Amino acid sequence: MTGPEPLVVVGDVLLDEDIEGVATRLAPDAPAPVVDVTGDHRHPGGAGLAAAL
């Protein structure tokens, strides 16, 4: 049996970042939450995720 076949993935490789925290108020200049970040997790996204799978 031979090794895995080559795979070509075409597209943009992105870095996704998920944050954890608490949002208790909105920003004063936009209707967006202000998050007190307590942790984060970075992982490949876009074509990078397809290649990693």
C-alpha positions in Angstrom: 0.0 0.0 0.0 1.3 3.5 -0.9 1.1 6.7 1.1 -1.7 9.3 0.9 -2.3 10.9 -2.5 -1.3 14.5 -3.0 -4.0 17.1 -2.5 -4.1 20.6 -3.9 -6.4 23.2 -2.2 -6.9 26.6 -4.0 -8.2 29.5 -2.1 -7.5 32.0 0.6 -5.9 30.8 3.8 -7.3 32.6 6.8 -6.6 32.6 10.5 -9.8 32.4 12.5 -9.8 33.5 16.1 -12.4 32.6 18.6 -12.5 34.7 21.8 -14.0 34.0 25.2 -15.2 36.7 27.6 -18.0 38.8 29.0 -19.8 41.6 27.2 -21.6 43.8 29.7 -21.9 47.0 27.7 -22.1 48.4 24.2 -19.5 50.7 22.5 -20.4 54.4 22.8 -19.9 55.0 19.0 -21.5 51.9 17.5 -24.0 49.2 18.5 -21.2 46.6 19.1 -20.5 44.8 22.3 -17.3 45.6 24.3 -15.8 42.2 25.3 -13.5 41.7 28.3 -11.5 38.9 26.7 -10.5 36.0 29.1 -9.2 33.6 26.4 -8.7 33.0 22.7 -8.2 30.1 20.3 -6.7 30.5 16.8 -7.2 27.9 14.1 -7.0 27.7 10.3 -9.9 28.9 8.2 -10.9 29.1 4.6 -8.8 27.0 2.3 -6.4 26.3 5.3 -9.2 24.6 7.1 -10.0 22.5 4.0 -6.3 21.5 3.8 -6.2 20.6 7.5 -9.2 18.3 7.3 
